Amino acid sequence: MRITVELGRRDLLVVAGLPGAGKSTLLGRLSGDLTVLDPDQLRARLAARLPSGTPYRYYRPIVHVWQRLRVAFAAIGRGPLIVQEPSTRATTRAWLVLLGAVTGRRVRMLWLEVTAEQALRGQHVRGRVLGRKTFDRHVRRSARLRETLLADQVPLGWHSAQVLTRSTADTTAFVGAAA
């Protein structure tokens, strides 16, 4: 079964889920003229400029701040916007809702639903594994959100929310409206 996600001209689609869920993999399959902001793009650029073997934890804060700035500036622009963001933190979700309100964008969520074990396997596959405490914090913070989403409810402030499993993500296509 093929799933199509249709994006409106002013949509801000947040592709969310636990680290290792497959968000970047899903977005890496996109083609066309959709604007996609994935922090992995920034991480790769910085890693190429830093001494080989520099641990990600040393420059992760730079990637996070840079990503937030990119998202904020892109939200001012035209056309649909797709953002990769774990969104396990309530304050991050609130910031995205506020950004949508300020820039006149409908904020939508696409949650990649995987178990913690599947996400950990995904981290090992990509070769970047979070520390146990950090990962456990993501899992804990996402618990209430997951309950809301799995009950087919839309979180407060969001225009829509859709849950995908890894198998349904493999058959998902994105269609964006013209700017």
N, C-alpha and C positions, 0 to 999 in steps of 0.2 A: 504494500500500500504506500503510495507516494503522498507526502504531506507538503503542501505549499503554504508558505508564510508570505502573505501579501502585505507590503509596507506602503503606508500612505506617505504623501509628500513631506509631512512634518513629523513622522514617527521616529522615535528614539527606541530602538529595540535593544534590550539588554539580554545578552546570552549569558546565563548565569548557571552556577553549579559548583560543587566542591572542586578544589584543585585536583586535577587529574581526571575529571569527568569526561573530557573530550571536547571542551568548548573551542579551543584553538584548532583542533582537528576538523571540527564541523565548519568553522569559519574559513579554514584553509582551502576548502573545496569550493568556495564561492568564486564565481567569475562574473564579469560584467562591470558595470560602473557604480556599484554600490559602495558607499564609504564604510569601511570596516576599520575599527580602531581596537587593536588587540595589543595588550602590553607585551606579548611575546615579540612583536615587531621591534619594540624599543629595547627589550632585553638583548635581542640578537645584535642590534646596532651597537649598543654599549659594549657587549662582550667582544665584538670584533675590534674595538678600539683599546680595550684594557689588556694588560699582560695576560698571556695564556694561563688558564687555570684559576683566575680570580674568582673566588666563590661568589655566587649570586647574592648571598646575604649581605655582602659589602656594598652592593650598589642597588639592591632592591628598593630602598626608600627613594632613590632618584627615579627609578622606573615608575613607581607609584605616583609621585608628584607630577612627573612629565605626562603620564597617562591622563591624570585628572585635568591637567591644563589642556591637553589635546581635545579631550571630550568637551570641555566647556567651550573652547573656541569653535569646534566643529558644530556644536549645537546651535550656535548663532547663525551658521550658514544655511544653505538650502539643501533640499533633498533629504531622503531618508538616511538615517544614521544607525549603524549597528555597532554595538560596543560589547566587548568581552569583559566581564567583571564578575568575580565569584558571587558578590552580593550577599555574602553570609552575614555581614555586619549591618545591623539596622540603621546605623548612622550613614552608611554608604547608600543604602536604598533611599533614605530620606533625602540625601543630597541629590540623587538622580531625579526624584520626584520634584524637588524644588527647581532643579535645572530645567526640567521639562516645563514647569509652570512659567518660569521666567522667560524662556525662549519660545514659548508657544508650541511645544512639541507634545504629542501623545506618548507617554512613557509606557512601554510594553515589556513584558518579561517572557523569555523563553528559558525555562529551567530544564537543565539536563539532569535527570533523575538517575543516580547510580548509588549503590551502597558504598559505605566507607571503604570496604575491601576492594571494590571495583576501582574506586578513585585512587587508592594506593597503588594498585597494579598499573593504572594509567600513568601515575607519576614515575614508576620504575621504567615503563616503556619509553617515556620521553626523556629519561635520564636526569630528571630534576626532582628530587624527593624532599618534601618539606620535613622539618623536624617534627618529631612525634607530638610535642606540646602544641606547636603551631597548628598542625593538622587537626588535632583533637579540638582545639579552639574553634576552627572552621566548622567541624561537625556539630559541636554544641550550639554555636550561634545560628546554625542553619535549621535546627530542629523545629522551631516554631513556624518558620517560613515554610518548611517542607510539609508540615501538618496542614497549613492553610492551603497550599497549592494542591496537595493530594486530595483535599476535600473539595476540589474544584471551586475554590474561592479565590477572588482577586484581592491581593493585599491593598490596604488603604492607600489611596493616592495614585494607584496604577490604573491604566485604562484597560489592560487585559493581561492575562497570564496563561501560559500554556506549558504543559509538562511533556517532555520527550524522554524516552529511554534511549540508550545507545543504539538499539536496533532501529527505532523510528527516526533517530537523527541521521542515520545512514541514507534514508530515503527522503530527506527534507530538501526542498528547494525554496529559494527566496526570490520574490518578485517585487521590485521596487517601482513606485510611481515616478514619473518624470518630475524633475525639479521644476 
